[in-house]
Amino acid sequence: MPNRRALVAGLAFGLAAAAAPLSTFAQEKLPVVASFSVLGDFVRQVGGDRVNVTTLVGPDGDAHVYSPTPADAKAMSAAKLVVVNGLHFEGWLPRLVKSSGTKATLAEATKGITPLEADDDHDDRGKGHAHAHGHDDPHAWQSIANAKTYVANIRDALSMADPAGKATYDANATTYLAALDGLEGEVKALVARIPAERRKAITTHDAFGYFVKAYGIEFVAPQGVSTEAEASARDVARIIRQVKAQKIPAVFLENVTNPRLVEQIARESGAKVGGRLYSDALSAESGPAGTYIRMMKHNISEIEKALTAGPA
């Protein structure tokens, strides 16, 4: 027959365990809000299993024109840490912070980065977009060296918000920074394969200034072409003349979706029409740019293929 004292002790332990808070047995995850998908990926890479990340502007989202939702305000209110890009990238953020009443710490991932001046003449979202950032270009993550600064800032912010997890955040950041070093080597190796005279392309993006400075590929704005709507036949004719005059080997045009117009550009200009480049947002996880590292690999692969290819 079982020992009576043992049974009583076991019962008492079971009752105490049932009454104990969950954090006694499992690490309660740190609630973190990231303003957009690239930052969300950085936080997950550094935070690992210790964080629960809510990303406000998700995959394929446009942080420039985003309108926060009541669910965003709720997530902000519950967060202990909010990670933002800064450099006026999230123009809607101050209103969201105020309306949510959040007490979370706000960490700017671009802290310590010297910003480039925004290119007001190359505006991929219509009038006012470049000016909305002021004079600073906020797309600093397009340089992998800057991405490493983002990661270091996020590591430090997580450690401040959750001191017990500092060793984990340090270790995760060290591993991820090494992966970014490898990524930069891959990007530079692919750029080196592009003949120097072919390292230029037309693009409707204005988000690649840091990429241009870091890796030496010139992105040229399409002259006189509206980027707010589907390109017209007149727009395409203008692009063809520009490609020929400036000897541009490749064109990346998000707003040209009509395949016949794309084929016309390639046929009449001799330029290669490149694939989609990801700039302000990651793709869905199942897509080609579901993480920052995959995004950068995808972009440089598309650029290298287009710029090393011969005439169409």
C-alpha positions, 0 to 999 in steps of 0.5 A: 500500500502506498505511503500515506505521507508520500500521497499527501506530499504528491497531492500538495505538490500537484495543487501548488503546480496548478496554482503557479503562474505559467512563467514558473515553467515556461519562459513567457515571451517578450511582446515586441512590435516591429513596424514593417516586415524587414524589421520583423525578420531582424527581431525574430532572428535575434530574439528567437524563442524568447520573443513574440513579434507582431509586424504591423506592415506585413509582407508585400505591404507599403509602409509609406501609405499604411493606415494603422488598424485597431488591432495595431493599437492593441498590439502596441498597447501590449508591447514591451518593445516597439522597433521602428526604422526611423528617418521618417519612414513611418509617418503614421507612427506617432499617431499610433503611439498616441492612440494606443497609449503604449508604455513600450520602449521605442527603439530606432533600428537606424541609430548610428547610421549616417543617412543619405540625402533623399533623391527628390527627383527619383520618386517611385510613388508620385509627388510628395513621397520623397519629400515625406521623408524630409531630406533623409533617405530611410531605406538604409537596410539596402546596404548589408553593412547598415543591416548589421547596425540594425541587428546590433541596435535590436540586440541591445534593445531586446537586452534592455527590455529583457535582461534575463535573455541577454546571453541568448540575444548576444549569441543569436545576433553573433550567429546572424551577423556572421550570416550577413557577412557571408551574404555581403560576400555573395553580393559583392562576388555577383557584382564583380561578375558584371562588366563595369560598363554594364552596371546600370539599369532603369528602375522605378524604385527610389529605395536603392540609394544605399545599395547603389553606394555600397555596391556600385550599380547605378539605378537611373530614373525613367525620364518623363514616365508617370509611376502612378499608373500603368505605363502608356505606349508613349511612356514606353517609347520614351523609355526605349529612347532613353535606354538607347541614348544612355546604353542601359543594359537592363530595365526594372519597371514595376508599373509596366505589367502589360507583357506586350509593352515589356516585350516591346521595350526588350525588342526595340531597345535591346535591354534586358527586362529584369524580374521583380526587385523587393525594396520596402517589404519582404515577400510572403514566407513562401515567396522568393524574398521571405527573409532579409537574406533571401530578399538580398540574394533574390535582388542581386541574382535578378540584377546580375542576370539582367546586367550580364545578359546580352541584347534581347 
